[in-house]
Amino acid sequence: MAETQSAEQRFEQAMNNKHLKVEGQVTGEGFCWHAAHAADDFVTGYLTYQDTAWLDQGVKYFDWLVGLMAEAPDGYQGWIGPFIYEKSVWCDVHVGDAILVNPMLRFSEVILKDHGLKAKYGEAAEKYVSLAKKHLIEKWDARGTWREDGPYGSYASWNQYLEPGDLSQWRDKDIKKSTLSLPFNKQFDMGIASLRLWRITGEISYRGRAERIFRLMKSRMQLVDDHLVWNYWEPMGVWDVEGNDLRHWVNVHPYRNYQAGELGNIVEAYHSGIVFDRTDIERMINTNMKVMWNGDLDDPLWRNSNASGEWEAPEPPPEGRKGRAGTLWSALHGFDETVRMLHEKRLKPETLAYDYFHTVEKANAVGFDREYVGEKDVDVFDVSYSDCADLTMVAVLPVVFKQSETVTLTSKAAVGGTFEIAIYNDKGERLVGLYDNTMMGGTDGMKGIFTMSWDGTNAMGKPVRAGRYLVRWTLNGAYREVPVWFE
């Protein structure tokens, strides 16, 4: 297939992005988002046209990005600049690192499994792998931002910042969104880095890290009829709770690109053989095709995955509502003919995306075969969902606890009504009621939240025996459960 744009032209186009014009090494999260737009195109171009000029330009682009990494006071490197939520301080952030390192790891994976390419590009590929290990995974671990809880794991934002222009000393500052768990999209970006490091190096610890992240997300999904819904942001530890309130909003993101991007990461996790199974993917297809789409192939309109918002065409969005409503989850087109048809119809000829689809993606038949592993290497995480439309979030923080420790139980309801929280044993027998009353609901991000604690005691006030238990929230007769482990 003839190239619609040369690799050199794509590189120059990327470098002419006004948002990538920097002074010295001053970058930051905002820079990273803009730089990420082109970062995957070089590997995509190579896979589409089999022209190594795309790899040459990719190395050129990646090395330019690496050259902009600055050294922080702890010796780790990152893209340091104004904090996106408070520009009076500087920092590097998880998501900024991940969205630039992940395309480098994609490059490395392609190179290191091809002996012919490895001879020329192997040194660069190994360099990017080493960078990801040290200045992404190791760095954020050393800063204490990785937290594990039973089968789950998550990252929290840091609270150390730099004065503009002074990279000599961290300063502990109470800045908005400090020490909060990262939203799922940012958790996923870190999880994908670990997943690719595992596929490249074979080091099982990286696979385990990714599994913990995606398990947590799957455990928080909400089954409604035959489809799944999930929030952009949920509490993942007691650090997200303040008194009886949460420190952040909880809801499906109103901008369509967030869940569309998350689907791409979920699909990569599926193809890597972790956490998700065919039923999960089919339920997500149902969300996109039955809940979000108006069913019209010629004039498709979309709403958000929780069925909120008006029907709107994805392009162009109405003035003042940029990016709102739902969209096609194109990452699912490998599993469903209708999604593939809709995806193909929206591609514009003479673009890299169009050529990649017709050259690479369409060559693979629609189905559920996994790309990176055989079925014997698959490890699905089982979640016992119950069909409950109105409890949009339930969480126990933490899920593993010891005698004399107290756990936080938090939930969000879309509607009000009769509300009960109770503890059940692993056989489904009710042990103790914790709350039985009415509550108010709400569909915005902060209303309908209910938070309380449990000290691990039974109806007699004595500690329950060590083992697995279920916390059950019941609203108007429908319920959701979370397993907990008392040690």
PyMOL commands that set and color helices and strands:
alter all, ss='L'
color gray80, all
select helices_A, chain A and resi 7-15+18-20+29-39+41-49+53-67+94-112+115-142+184-201+204-220+238-240+256-271+278-292+330-332+337-346+352-359+361-363+375-377
alter helices_A, ss='H'
color red, helices_A
select strands_A, chain A and resi 70-71+77-78+81-83+86-91+146-149+152-155+160-161+171-172+222-224+227-229+241-242+245-246+274-275+379-380+391-397+400-401+407-413+417-425+430-439+449-454+467-475+478-486
alter strands_A, ss='S'
color yellow, strands_A
deselect
rebuild
show_as cartoon
